[in-house]
Structures are given as C-alpha cells and as structure tokens.
Amino acid sequence: MGIWNQLAEYLYIKKRDPNVERTQWMKYMHGMNRISILMFVIVLVLMLFKMFLLPFFRK
C-alpha cells in the first residue's frame, strides 16, 4: 500500500481495504495520524495567511 493510498484513507477520501485486519492499536494510530495531519494543514493555512494576506491589510 502506497503512502498516497494511506493518506487518502486517513482523510476519508478512499474507502479502506475490507480484507485488512484492524486491531485496536491500529485504530488509535490512525486516529492520531488524522489529528496530526489536520493540525499540519491548519498551521500551514495560518502561516500562508500571515505571510501573504496579512501584509496587505497592514498598509
């Protein structure tokens, strides 16, 4: 399984493979990965806002 497929499954873009066994620890790991990806995207948007849009409002 490639990294793009795994990322798509984390973000609920692609359905997961029903043949793969899911343990409780794997569910925890995937949940933590979803949280970290979401936090990364939020911070990335905030940084882009501060770098590109905020200077226009300060003039």
mmCIF file of the N, C-alpha and C atoms, coordinates in Angstrom:
data_MODEL
# 
_entry.id   MODEL 
# 
loop_
_atom_site.group_PDB 
_atom_site.id 
_atom_site.type_symbol 
_atom_site.label_atom_id 
_atom_site.label_alt_id 
_atom_site.label_comp_id 
_atom_site.label_asym_id 
_atom_site.label_entity_id 
_atom_site.label_seq_id 
_atom_site.pdbx_PDB_ins_code 
_atom_site.Cartn_x 
_atom_site.Cartn_y 
_atom_site.Cartn_z 
_atom_site.occupancy 
_atom_site.B_iso_or_equiv 
_atom_site.pdbx_formal_charge 
_atom_site.auth_seq_id 
_atom_site.auth_comp_id 
_atom_site.auth_asym_id 
_atom_site.auth_atom_id 
_atom_site.pdbx_PDB_model_num 
ATOM 1   N N  . MET A 1 1  ? 0.851   -1.178 0.000  1.00 0.00 ? 1  MET A N  1 
ATOM 2   C CA . MET A 1 1  ? 0.000   0.000  0.000  1.00 0.00 ? 1  MET A CA 1 
ATOM 3   C C  . MET A 1 1  ? 0.889   1.232  0.000  1.00 0.00 ? 1  MET A C  1 
ATOM 4   N N  . GLY A 1 2  ? 0.617   2.148  -0.897 1.00 0.00 ? 2  GLY A N  1 
ATOM 5   C CA . GLY A 1 2  ? 1.429   3.340  -1.012 1.00 0.00 ? 2  GLY A CA 1 
ATOM 6   C C  . GLY A 1 2  ? 1.032   4.410  -0.018 1.00 0.00 ? 2  GLY A C  1 
ATOM 7   N N  . ILE A 1 3  ? 1.895   5.397  0.097  1.00 0.00 ? 3  ILE A N  1 
ATOM 8   C CA . ILE A 1 3  ? 1.648   6.478  1.055  1.00 0.00 ? 3  ILE A CA 1 
ATOM 9   C C  . ILE A 1 3  ? 0.444   7.313  0.658  1.00 0.00 ? 3  ILE A C  1 
ATOM 10  N N  . TRP A 1 4  ? 0.209   7.491  -0.651 1.00 0.00 ? 4  TRP A N  1 
ATOM 11  C CA . TRP A 1 4  ? -0.942  8.288  -1.097 1.00 0.00 ? 4  TRP A CA 1 
ATOM 12  C C  . TRP A 1 4  ? -2.256  7.562  -0.800 1.00 0.00 ? 4  TRP A C  1 
ATOM 13  N N  . ASN A 1 5  ? -2.253  6.256  -0.938 1.00 0.00 ? 5  ASN A N  1 
ATOM 14  C CA . ASN A 1 5  ? -3.453  5.487  -0.594 1.00 0.00 ? 5  ASN A CA 1 
ATOM 15  C C  . ASN A 1 5  ? -3.741  5.579  0.895  1.00 0.00 ? 5  ASN A C  1 
ATOM 16  N N  . GLN A 1 6  ? -2.698  5.478  1.700  1.00 0.00 ? 6  GLN A N  1 
ATOM 17  C CA . GLN A 1 6  ? -2.871  5.552  3.151  1.00 0.00 ? 6  GLN A CA 1 
ATOM 18  C C  . GLN A 1 6  ? -3.373  6.937  3.554  1.00 0.00 ? 6  GLN A C  1 
ATOM 19  N N  . LEU A 1 7  ? -2.826  7.977  2.949  1.00 0.00 ? 7  LEU A N  1 
ATOM 20  C CA . LEU A 1 7  ? -3.257  9.336  3.247  1.00 0.00 ? 7  LEU A CA 1 
ATOM 21  C C  . LEU A 1 7  ? -4.719  9.540  2.840  1.00 0.00 ? 7  LEU A C  1 
ATOM 22  N N  . ALA A 1 8  ? -5.099  8.986  1.706  1.00 0.00 ? 8  ALA A N  1 
ATOM 23  C CA . ALA A 1 8  ? -6.491  9.088  1.258  1.00 0.00 ? 8  ALA A CA 1 
ATOM 24  C C  . ALA A 1 8  ? -7.430  8.367  2.223  1.00 0.00 ? 8  ALA A C  1 
ATOM 25  N N  . GLU A 1 9  ? -6.990  7.256  2.780  1.00 0.00 ? 9  GLU A N  1 
ATOM 26  C CA . GLU A 1 9  ? -7.811  6.550  3.761  1.00 0.00 ? 9  GLU A CA 1 
ATOM 27  C C  . GLU A 1 9  ? -7.918  7.341  5.060  1.00 0.00 ? 9  GLU A C  1 
ATOM 28  N N  . TYR A 1 10 ? -6.831  7.990  5.482  1.00 0.00 ? 10 TYR A N  1 
ATOM 29  C CA . TYR A 1 10 ? -6.865  8.801  6.704  1.00 0.00 ? 10 TYR A CA 1 
ATOM 30  C C  . TYR A 1 10 ? -7.868  9.930  6.576  1.00 0.00 ? 10 TYR A C  1 
ATOM 31  N N  . LEU A 1 11 ? -7.922  10.552 5.405  1.00 0.00 ? 11 LEU A N  1 
ATOM 32  C CA . LEU A 1 11 ? -8.777  11.716 5.201  1.00 0.00 ? 11 LEU A CA 1 
ATOM 33  C C  . LEU A 1 11 ? -10.157 11.336 4.680  1.00 0.00 ? 11 LEU A C  1 
ATOM 34  N N  . TYR A 1 12 ? -10.474 10.051 4.692  1.00 0.00 ? 12 TYR A N  1 
ATOM 35  C CA . TYR A 1 12 ? -11.779 9.522  4.263  1.00 0.00 ? 12 TYR A CA 1 
ATOM 36  C C  . TYR A 1 12 ? -12.084 9.847  2.806  1.00 0.00 ? 12 TYR A C  1 
ATOM 37  N N  . ILE A 1 13 ? -11.048 9.965  1.968  1.00 0.00 ? 13 ILE A N  1 
ATOM 38  C CA . ILE A 1 13 ? -11.242 10.178 0.537  1.00 0.00 ? 13 ILE A CA 1 
ATOM 39  C C  . ILE A 1 13 ? -11.461 8.833  -0.150 1.00 0.00 ? 13 ILE A C  1 
ATOM 40  N N  . LYS A 1 14 ? -10.775 7.816  0.345  1.00 0.00 ? 14 LYS A N  1 
ATOM 41  C CA . LYS A 1 14 ? -10.844 6.480  -0.237 1.00 0.00 ? 14 LYS A CA 1 
ATOM 42  C C  . LYS A 1 14 ? -11.288 5.492  0.842  1.00 0.00 ? 14 LYS A C  1 
ATOM 43  N N  . LYS A 1 15 ? -12.102 4.527  0.468  1.00 0.00 ? 15 LYS A N  1 
ATOM 44  C CA . LYS A 1 15 ? -12.518 3.506  1.426  1.00 0.00 ? 15 LYS A CA 1 
ATOM 45  C C  . LYS A 1 15 ? -11.359 2.565  1.707  1.00 0.00 ? 15 LYS A C  1 
ATOM 46  N N  . ARG A 1 16 ? -11.295 2.107  2.953  1.00 0.00 ? 16 ARG A N  1 
ATOM 47  C CA . ARG A 1 16 ? -10.210 1.204  3.330  1.00 0.00 ? 16 ARG A CA 1 
ATOM 48  C C  . ARG A 1 16 ? -10.464 -0.194 2.793  1.00 0.00 ? 16 ARG A C  1 
ATOM 49  N N  . ASP A 1 17 ? -9.392  -0.966 2.707  1.00 0.00 ? 17 ASP A N  1 
ATOM 50  C CA . ASP A 1 17 ? -9.478  -2.343 2.214  1.00 0.00 ? 17 ASP A CA 1 
ATOM 51  C C  . ASP A 1 17 ? -10.176 -3.206 3.266  1.00 0.00 ? 17 ASP A C  1 
ATOM 52  N N  . PRO A 1 18 ? -11.292 -3.839 2.946  1.00 0.00 ? 18 PRO A N  1 
ATOM 53  C CA . PRO A 1 18 ? -12.004 -4.644 3.953  1.00 0.00 ? 18 PRO A CA 1 
ATOM 54  C C  . PRO A 1 18 ? -11.267 -5.929 4.324  1.00 0.00 ? 18 PRO A C  1 
ATOM 55  N N  . ASN A 1 19 ? -10.282 -6.344 3.536  1.00 0.00 ? 19 ASN A N  1 
ATOM 56  C CA . ASN A 1 19 ? -9.552  -7.574 3.822  1.00 0.00 ? 19 ASN A CA 1 
ATOM 57  C C  . ASN A 1 19 ? -8.445  -7.387 4.848  1.00 0.00 ? 19 ASN A C  1 
ATOM 58  N N  . VAL A 1 20 ? -8.082  -6.148 5.151  1.00 0.00 ? 20 VAL A N  1 
ATOM 59  C CA . VAL A 1 20 ? -7.008  -5.876 6.101  1.00 0.00 ? 20 VAL A CA 1 
ATOM 60  C C  . VAL A 1 20 ? -7.578  -5.909 7.512  1.00 0.00 ? 20 VAL A C  1 
ATOM 61  N N  . GLU A 1 21 ? -6.913  -6.672 8.387  1.00 0.00 ? 21 GLU A N  1 
ATOM 62  C CA . GLU A 1 21 ? -7.354  -6.771 9.770  1.00 0.00 ? 21 GLU A CA 1 
ATOM 63  C C  . GLU A 1 21 ? -7.040  -5.475 10.508 1.00 0.00 ? 21 GLU A C  1 
ATOM 64  N N  . ARG A 1 22 ? -7.993  -4.998 11.293 1.00 0.00 ? 22 ARG A N  1 
ATOM 65  C CA . ARG A 1 22 ? -7.795  -3.759 12.055 1.00 0.00 ? 22 ARG A CA 1 
ATOM 66  C C  . ARG A 1 22 ? -7.790  -4.095 13.535 1.00 0.00 ? 22 ARG A C  1 
ATOM 67  N N  . THR A 1 23 ? -6.694  -3.806 14.192 1.00 0.00 ? 23 THR A N  1 
ATOM 68  C CA . THR A 1 23 ? -6.603  -4.023 15.627 1.00 0.00 ? 23 THR A CA 1 
ATOM 69  C C  . THR A 1 23 ? -6.942  -2.712 16.338 1.00 0.00 ? 23 THR A C  1 
ATOM 70  N N  . GLN A 1 24 ? -7.127  -2.805 17.636 1.00 0.00 ? 24 GLN A N  1 
ATOM 71  C CA . GLN A 1 24 ? -7.445  -1.616 18.420 1.00 0.00 ? 24 GLN A CA 1 
ATOM 72  C C  . GLN A 1 24 ? -6.302  -0.607 18.365 1.00 0.00 ? 24 GLN A C  1 
ATOM 73  N N  . TRP A 1 25 ? -5.053  -1.096 18.419 1.00 0.00 ? 25 TRP A N  1 
ATOM 74  C CA . TRP A 1 25 ? -3.907  -0.189 18.391 1.00 0.00 ? 25 TRP A CA 1 
ATOM 75  C C  . TRP A 1 25 ? -3.779  0.501  17.037 1.00 0.00 ? 25 TRP A C  1 
ATOM 76  N N  . MET A 1 26 ? -4.151  -0.195 15.983 1.00 0.00 ? 26 MET A N  1 
ATOM 77  C CA . MET A 1 26 ? -4.099  0.420  14.660 1.00 0.00 ? 26 MET A CA 1 
ATOM 78  C C  . MET A 1 26 ? -5.143  1.539  14.564 1.00 0.00 ? 26 MET A C  1 
ATOM 79  N N  . LYS A 1 27 ? -6.302  1.341  15.174 1.00 0.00 ? 27 LYS A N  1 
ATOM 80  C CA . LYS A 1 27 ? -7.324  2.391  15.182 1.00 0.00 ? 27 LYS A CA 1 
ATOM 81  C C  . LYS A 1 27 ? -6.814  3.623  15.914 1.00 0.00 ? 27 LYS A C  1 
ATOM 82  N N  . TYR A 1 28 ? -6.136  3.419  17.040 1.00 0.00 ? 28 TYR A N  1 
ATOM 83  C CA . TYR A 1 28 ? -5.563  4.545  17.778 1.00 0.00 ? 28 TYR A CA 1 
ATOM 84  C C  . TYR A 1 28 ? -4.514  5.268  16.932 1.00 0.00 ? 28 TYR A C  1 
ATOM 85  N N  . MET A 1 29 ? -3.653  4.495  16.274 1.00 0.00 ? 29 MET A N  1 
ATOM 86  C CA . MET A 1 29 ? -2.590  5.085  15.465 1.00 0.00 ? 29 MET A CA 1 
ATOM 87  C C  . MET A 1 29 ? -3.182  5.903  14.317 1.00 0.00 ? 29 MET A C  1 
ATOM 88  N N  . HIS A 1 30 ? -4.184  5.375  13.642 1.00 0.00 ? 30 HIS A N  1 
ATOM 89  C CA . HIS A 1 30 ? -4.792  6.091  12.532 1.00 0.00 ? 30 HIS A CA 1 
ATOM 90  C C  . HIS A 1 30 ? -5.504  7.357  13.017 1.00 0.00 ? 30 HIS A C  1 
ATOM 91  N N  . GLY A 1 31 ? -6.113  7.286  14.177 1.00 0.00 ? 31 GLY A N  1 
ATOM 92  C CA . GLY A 1 31 ? -6.752  8.477  14.746 1.00 0.00 ? 31 GLY A CA 1 
ATOM 93  C C  . GLY A 1 31 ? -5.747  9.564  15.061 1.00 0.00 ? 31 GLY A C  1 
ATOM 94  N N  . MET A 1 32 ? -4.610  9.173  15.640 1.00 0.00 ? 32 MET A N  1 
ATOM 95  C CA . MET A 1 32 ? -3.562  10.152 15.939 1.00 0.00 ? 32 MET A CA 1 
ATOM 96  C C  . MET A 1 32 ? -2.984  10.740 14.653 1.00 0.00 ? 32 MET A C  1 
ATOM 97  N N  . ASN A 1 33 ? -2.843  9.919  13.625 1.00 0.00 ? 33 ASN A N  1 
ATOM 98  C CA . ASN A 1 33 ? -2.344  10.421 12.354 1.00 0.00 ? 33 ASN A CA 1 
ATOM 99  C C  . ASN A 1 33 ? -3.318  11.418 11.734 1.00 0.00 ? 33 ASN A C  1 
ATOM 100 N N  . ARG A 1 34 ? -4.614  11.150 11.841 1.00 0.00 ? 34 ARG A N  1 
ATOM 101 C CA . ARG A 1 34 ? -5.604  12.093 11.326 1.00 0.00 ? 34 ARG A CA 1 
ATOM 102 C C  . ARG A 1 34 ? -5.499  13.433 12.042 1.00 0.00 ? 34 ARG A C  1 
ATOM 103 N N  . ILE A 1 35 ? -5.345  13.391 13.360 1.00 0.00 ? 35 ILE A N  1 
ATOM 104 C CA . ILE A 1 35 ? -5.225  14.625 14.141 1.00 0.00 ? 35 ILE A CA 1 
ATOM 105 C C  . ILE A 1 35 ? -3.980  15.398 13.732 1.00 0.00 ? 35 ILE A C  1 
ATOM 106 N N  . SER A 1 36 ? -2.850  14.711 13.566 1.00 0.00 ? 36 SER A N  1 
ATOM 107 C CA . SER A 1 36 ? -1.614  15.408 13.210 1.00 0.00 ? 36 SER A CA 1 
ATOM 108 C C  . SER A 1 36 ? -1.681  15.986 11.798 1.00 0.00 ? 36 SER A C  1 
ATOM 109 N N  . ILE A 1 37 ? -2.304  15.292 10.861 1.00 0.00 ? 37 ILE A N  1 
ATOM 110 C CA . ILE A 1 37 ? -2.459  15.829 9.506  1.00 0.00 ? 37 ILE A CA 1 
ATOM 111 C C  . ILE A 1 37 ? -3.356  17.056 9.534  1.00 0.00 ? 37 ILE A C  1 
ATOM 112 N N  . LEU A 1 38 ? -4.439  17.001 10.288 1.00 0.00 ? 38 LEU A N  1 
ATOM 113 C CA . LEU A 1 38 ? -5.341  18.137 10.393 1.00 0.00 ? 38 LEU A CA 1 
ATOM 114 C C  . LEU A 1 38 ? -4.639  19.345 11.016 1.00 0.00 ? 38 LEU A C  1 
ATOM 115 N N  . MET A 1 39 ? -3.872  19.122 12.067 1.00 0.00 ? 39 MET A N  1 
ATOM 116 C CA . MET A 1 39 ? -3.130  20.213 12.693 1.00 0.00 ? 39 MET A CA 1 
ATOM 117 C C  . MET A 1 39 ? -2.111  20.809 11.731 1.00 0.00 ? 39 MET A C  1 
ATOM 118 N N  . PHE A 1 40 ? -1.436  19.981 10.961 1.00 0.00 ? 40 PHE A N  1 
ATOM 119 C CA . PHE A 1 40 ? -0.460  20.455 9.987  1.00 0.00 ? 40 PHE A CA 1 
ATOM 120 C C  . PHE A 1 40 ? -1.124  21.346 8.939  1.00 0.00 ? 40 PHE A C  1 
ATOM 121 N N  . VAL A 1 41 ? -2.280  20.928 8.435  1.00 0.00 ? 41 VAL A N  1 
ATOM 122 C CA . VAL A 1 41 ? -2.973  21.710 7.410  1.00 0.00 ? 41 VAL A CA 1 
ATOM 123 C C  . VAL A 1 41 ? -3.448  23.041 7.985  1.00 0.00 ? 41 VAL A C  1 
ATOM 124 N N  . ILE A 1 42 ? -3.956  23.038 9.204  1.00 0.00 ? 42 ILE A N  1 
ATOM 125 C CA . ILE A 1 42 ? -4.411  24.279 9.834  1.00 0.00 ? 42 ILE A CA 1 
ATOM 126 C C  . ILE A 1 42 ? -3.259  25.252 10.009 1.00 0.00 ? 42 ILE A C  1 
ATOM 127 N N  . VAL A 1 43 ? -2.125  24.773 10.500 1.00 0.00 ? 43 VAL A N  1 
ATOM 128 C CA . VAL A 1 43 ? -0.968  25.638 10.703 1.00 0.00 ? 43 VAL A CA 1 
ATOM 129 C C  . VAL A 1 43 ? -0.416  26.124 9.366  1.00 0.00 ? 43 VAL A C  1 
ATOM 130 N N  . LEU A 1 44 ? -0.429  25.292 8.358  1.00 0.00 ? 44 LEU A N  1 
ATOM 131 C CA . LEU A 1 44 ? 0.028   25.701 7.033  1.00 0.00 ? 44 LEU A CA 1 
ATOM 132 C C  . LEU A 1 44 ? -0.842  26.835 6.486  1.00 0.00 ? 44 LEU A C  1 
ATOM 133 N N  . VAL A 1 45 ? -2.157  26.729 6.652  1.00 0.00 ? 45 VAL A N  1 
ATOM 134 C CA . VAL A 1 45 ? -3.057  27.791 6.201  1.00 0.00 ? 45 VAL A CA 1 
ATOM 135 C C  . VAL A 1 45 ? -2.801  29.078 6.983  1.00 0.00 ? 45 VAL A C  1 
ATOM 136 N N  . LEU A 1 46 ? -2.608  28.967 8.305  1.00 0.00 ? 46 LEU A N  1 
ATOM 137 C CA . LEU A 1 46 ? -2.318  30.155 9.109  1.00 0.00 ? 46 LEU A CA 1 
ATOM 138 C C  . LEU A 1 46 ? -1.005  30.819 8.694  1.00 0.00 ? 46 LEU A C  1 
ATOM 139 N N  . MET A 1 47 ? 0.017   30.017 8.431  1.00 0.00 ? 47 MET A N  1 
ATOM 140 C CA . MET A 1 47 ? 1.302   30.584 8.009  1.00 0.00 ? 47 MET A CA 1 
ATOM 141 C C  . MET A 1 47 ? 1.176   31.281 6.662  1.00 0.00 ? 47 MET A C  1 
ATOM 142 N N  . LEU A 1 48 ? 0.464   30.682 5.726  1.00 0.00 ? 48 LEU A N  1 
ATOM 143 C CA . LEU A 1 48 ? 0.271   31.319 4.427  1.00 0.00 ? 48 LEU A CA 1 
ATOM 144 C C  . LEU A 1 48 ? -0.523  32.609 4.567  1.00 0.00 ? 48 LEU A C  1 
ATOM 145 N N  . PHE A 1 49 ? -1.515  32.623 5.443  1.00 0.00 ? 49 PHE A N  1 
ATOM 146 C CA . PHE A 1 49 ? -2.286  33.832 5.690  1.00 0.00 ? 49 PHE A CA 1 
ATOM 147 C C  . PHE A 1 49 ? -1.390  34.937 6.239  1.00 0.00 ? 49 PHE A C  1 
ATOM 148 N N  . LYS A 1 50 ? -0.556  34.591 7.221  1.00 0.00 ? 50 LYS A N  1 
ATOM 149 C CA . LYS A 1 50 ? 0.317   35.593 7.825  1.00 0.00 ? 50 LYS A CA 1 
ATOM 150 C C  . LYS A 1 50 ? 1.370   36.103 6.848  1.00 0.00 ? 50 LYS A C  1 
ATOM 151 N N  . MET A 1 51 ? 1.847   35.245 5.975  1.00 0.00 ? 51 MET A N  1 
ATOM 152 C CA . MET A 1 51 ? 2.912   35.641 5.057  1.00 0.00 ? 51 MET A CA 1 
ATOM 153 C C  . MET A 1 51 ? 2.397   36.439 3.868  1.00 0.00 ? 51 MET A C  1 
ATOM 154 N N  . PHE A 1 52 ? 1.244   36.090 3.338  1.00 0.00 ? 52 PHE A N  1 
ATOM 155 C CA . PHE A 1 52 ? 0.803   36.683 2.085  1.00 0.00 ? 52 PHE A CA 1 
ATOM 156 C C  . PHE A 1 52 ? -0.367  37.651 2.222  1.00 0.00 ? 52 PHE A C  1 
ATOM 157 N N  . LEU A 1 53 ? -1.333  37.371 3.068  1.00 0.00 ? 53 LEU A N  1 
ATOM 158 C CA . LEU A 1 53 ? -2.511  38.219 3.140  1.00 0.00 ? 53 LEU A CA 1 
ATOM 159 C C  . LEU A 1 53 ? -2.429  39.304 4.206  1.00 0.00 ? 53 LEU A C  1 
ATOM 160 N N  . LEU A 1 54 ? -1.814  39.021 5.313  1.00 0.00 ? 54 LEU A N  1 
ATOM 161 C CA . LEU A 1 54 ? -1.735  39.985 6.393  1.00 0.00 ? 54 LEU A CA 1 
ATOM 162 C C  . LEU A 1 54 ? -0.974  41.256 6.013  1.00 0.00 ? 54 LEU A C  1 
ATOM 163 N N  . PRO A 1 55 ? 0.117   41.187 5.254  1.00 0.00 ? 55 PRO A N  1 
ATOM 164 C CA . PRO A 1 55 ? 0.795   42.440 4.845  1.00 0.00 ? 55 PRO A CA 1 
ATOM 165 C C  . PRO A 1 55 ? -0.097  43.383 4.037  1.00 0.00 ? 55 PRO A C  1 
ATOM 166 N N  . PHE A 1 56 ? -1.045  42.868 3.286  1.00 0.00 ? 56 PHE A N  1 
ATOM 167 C CA . PHE A 1 56 ? -1.948  43.738 2.518  1.00 0.00 ? 56 PHE A CA 1 
ATOM 168 C C  . PHE A 1 56 ? -2.885  44.526 3.435  1.00 0.00 ? 56 PHE A C  1 
ATOM 169 N N  . PHE A 1 57 ? -3.247  43.959 4.568  1.00 0.00 ? 57 PHE A N  1 
ATOM 170 C CA . PHE A 1 57 ? -4.161  44.628 5.489  1.00 0.00 ? 57 PHE A CA 1 
ATOM 171 C C  . PHE A 1 57 ? -3.443  45.655 6.361  1.00 0.00 ? 57 PHE A C  1 
ATOM 172 N N  . ARG A 1 58 ? -2.142  45.570 6.482  1.00 0.00 ? 58 ARG A N  1 
ATOM 173 C CA . ARG A 1 58 ? -1.391  46.489 7.331  1.00 0.00 ? 58 ARG A CA 1 
ATOM 174 C C  . ARG A 1 58 ? -1.053  47.800 6.639  1.00 0.00 ? 58 ARG A C  1 
ATOM 175 N N  . LYS A 1 59 ? -1.233  47.875 5.336  1.00 0.00 ? 59 LYS A N  1 
ATOM 176 C CA . LYS A 1 59 ? -0.872  49.102 4.604  1.00 0.00 ? 59 LYS A CA 1 
ATOM 177 C C  . LYS A 1 59 ? -1.847  50.213 4.838  1.00 0.00 ? 59 LYS A C  1 
# 
